Amino acid sequence: MVNVLIYGAGAIGSLIGYLLSEIGESKEKAVENVGLLGKKSHIQKIRENGLTIKFLDHESSFKFNNCFSSLDDLKNSVFSPDIVVVCVKTNSLVGLYQDLIASGLLSGKLRRVDFILLMNGMGNREIFAQMSNHVFEGVTSNGVKFSKDGFIELKGKGETVFEDVINPEIKHFMKERFEEKGFEILFTSDFKSYQWNKLFVNSVINPITALTRKQNGVVLSESLGNTVEKIVGECVSVANKEGCQSDKNIVLNLVYSVATRTSLNTSSMLQDLSKGKKTEIDSINGYIIKLAKKYSMAIPANETLYSLIKAIESQ
């Protein structure tokens, strides 16, 4: 049995915890192989009532025996993970890195684990790789909403893609767990292309929905056509400079396809702004801007989106 710690058991993290769990034949039996580490109030509800997931056609609750609201809780427990899937917001990654160093766990029960970063944006590995050589990345297109403590809603099913260099035993375990629950999973040697495609989509959908306070379908509005084209054009130009050769029209079709499939979804950036939280704009449009400066490229559409989101965050 492979033991998994979900570091950042929020919306996506809680879903991944369920997907990687060995539930067995009885859903009444508590999950033993997955530990959830997240916000205290969310974890407390899961301890009391289990994790409730509203799927597309039904609702179920799952009990987890290993629930932690701090690294001290994990340190003092008997739970010892083989892999740690990191699902925190990108703006929390530096703090997470510092907390792990201070905890002493990296010389204890986490000294031999593989870390898998399943996060939005790019540039995350560079932060985390200072701490461990066993760091891998993934992206997911599953749409999940954090409705309330102990309760998440699956808004749309999509593919979850990981780097192919992950340990074969871990890959086999993850593939079995995902597929037995009817979810798509892929391991690829061309992961960087998937990561860029995810960034392209997020660079359009996240800031536009956050600024308009609308669901993802707003991106399909005819009045936003020229704006969407400009954002995509700038992102593709930067990606091409970085060696990721992409075609603007193909990326546009991808953005519109995702916006159509997830038209009723509420983006994570909109959810963050609605709760008065800091967004992940720095690792999405901000990452594009950072690269553009390296090549002395003007990308006014992305800069405008970035500036507007930062202005709202500062209020």
Long-range contacts (C-beta under 8 A, 24 or more apart in sequence): 1-32, 1-33, 2-33, 2-82, 2-83, 2-169, 2-170, 2-173, 3-33, 3-34, 3-35, 3-79, 3-80, 3-81, 3-82, 3-83, 4-33, 4-34, 4-35, 4-81, 4-82, 4-83, 4-84, 4-85, 5-34, 5-35, 5-37, 5-74, 5-79, 5-81, 5-83, 5-84, 5-85, 5-113, 6-34, 6-35, 6-36, 6-37, 6-38, 6-85, 6-87, 7-37, 7-84, 7-85, 7-86, 7-87, 7-88, 7-96, 8-37, 8-38, 8-86, 8-87, 8-88, 8-89, 8-92, 8-96, 9-36, 9-37, 9-38, 9-39, 9-42, 9-43, 9-46, 9-87, 10-38, 10-39, 10-42, 10-87, 10-88, 10-146, 11-144, 11-145, 11-146, 11-152, 11-268, 12-87, 12-118, 12-140, 12-142, 12-144, 13-38, 13-85, 13-87, 13-88, 13-118, 14-38, 14-42, 14-51, 14-53, 14-144, 14-146, 14-152, 15-53, 15-142, 15-144, 15-152, 15-154, 16-85, 16-87, 16-118, 16-140, 17-51, 17-64, 18-51, 18-53, 18-62, 18-181, 19-177, 19-178, 19-181, 19-183, 20-85, 20-173, 20-174, 20-177, 20-178, 21-62, 21-64, 21-177, 22-177, 23-62, 27-60, 27-62, 28-63, 29-63, 30-63, 30-64, 30-65, 31-62, 31-63, 31-64, 31-65, 31-66, 32-65, 32-66, 34-64, 34-66, 35-64, 35-66, 35-67, 35-68, 35-74, 35-77, 35-79, 35-81, 36-64, 36-66, 36-67, 36-68, 37-68, 37-69, 37-70, 37-71, 37-73, 37-74, 38-68, 38-69, 39-69, 39-149, 40-69, 40-70, 41-149, 42-149, 42-150, 43-67, 43-68, 43-69, 44-69, 44-149, 45-149, 45-150, 45-151, 46-150, 48-150, 49-150, 50-150, 51-150, 51-152, 52-150, 52-151, 52-152, 53-151, 53-152, 53-153, 53-154, 54-147, 54-151, 54-152, 54-153, 54-154, 55-154, 56-154, 56-157, 71-99, 71-100, 71-103, 71-105, 72-103, 74-105, 74-109, 75-103, 75-104, 75-105, 75-108, 75-109, 80-109, 81-109, 81-110, 81-113, 82-113, 82-114, 82-170, 83-113, 83-114, 83-115, 83-116, 83-170, 84-110, 84-113, 84-114, 84-115, 84-116, 85-116, 85-118, 86-115, 86-116, 86-117, 86-118, 86-119, 86-128, 87-118, 87-119, 88-119, 89-119, 89-120, 89-272, 89-278, 89-280, 90-119, 90-120, 90-121, 90-124, 90-280, 90-282, 90-283, 91-278, 91-279, 91-280, 91-282, 91-283, 93-119, 93-124, 93-127, 93-128, 94-127, 97-127, 97-128, 97-130, 97-131, 100-131, 101-131, 106-131, 106-132, 114-166, 114-167, 114-170, 116-162, 116-166, 118-160, 119-283, 120-198, 120-202, 120-206, 120-268, 120-280, 120-283, 120-284, 121-199, 121-202, 121-280, 121-282, 121-283, 121-284, 121-287, 122-195, 122-196, 122-199, 122-283, 122-287, 123-283, 123-287, 123-290, 124-283, 136-162, 136-163, 136-165, 136-166, 137-162, 137-163, 137-191, 137-195, 138-162, 138-163, 139-194, 139-195, 139-198, 141-198, 141-258, 142-183, 143-262, 143-265, 145-265, 145-266, 145-271, 146-271, 155-262, 155-264, 155-265, 155-266, 156-261, 156-262, 156-265, 157-183, 157-184, 158-184, 158-261, 159-184, 159-185, 159-186, 160-184, 160-185, 160-186, 161-185, 161-186, 161-187, 161-188, 161-191, 161-194, 162-186, 162-187, 162-188, 162-191, 163-187, 163-188, 163-189, 163-191, 164-188, 164-189, 164-191, 165-189, 192-244, 193-244, 196-239, 196-244, 196-246, 197-251, 197-254, 199-235, 199-284, 199-287, 199-288, 200-232, 200-235, 200-236, 200-239, 200-246, 200-251, 200-254, 200-255, 201-254, 201-255, 201-258, 202-284, 203-231, 203-232, 203-235, 203-284, 203-285, 203-288, 203-302, 203-305, 204-228, 204-231, 204-232, 204-255, 204-259, 205-255, 205-258, 205-259, 205-262, 205-267, 206-267, 206-268, 206-269, 206-270, 206-279, 206-280, 206-281, 206-284, 207-269, 207-281, 207-284, 207-285, 207-305, 207-306, 207-308, 207-309, 208-305, 209-266, 209-267, 209-269, 209-270, 210-267, 210-269, 210-270, 210-272, 210-273, 210-279, 210-309, 210-312, 211-305, 211-308, 211-309, 211-312, 213-270, 213-274, 214-270, 215-263, 215-264, 215-265, 215-266, 216-258, 216-259, 216-262, 216-263, 216-264, 216-265, 216-266, 216-267, 217-259, 217-260, 217-263, 217-264, 219-255, 219-256, 219-259, 220-256, 220-259, 220-260, 220-263, 227-301, 228-252, 228-255, 228-256, 230-300, 230-301, 231-301, 231-302, 231-305, 234-288, 234-292, 234-297, 234-299, 234-300, 234-301, 234-302, 235-288, 235-299, 235-302, 237-297, 237-299, 238-288, 238-291, 238-292, 238-295, 238-297, 238-299, 241-291, 241-295, 241-297, 242-291, 269-309, 273-309, 273-312, 273-313, 278-313, 279-309, 279-313, 281-305, 281-306, 281-309, 281-310, 281-313, 285-309
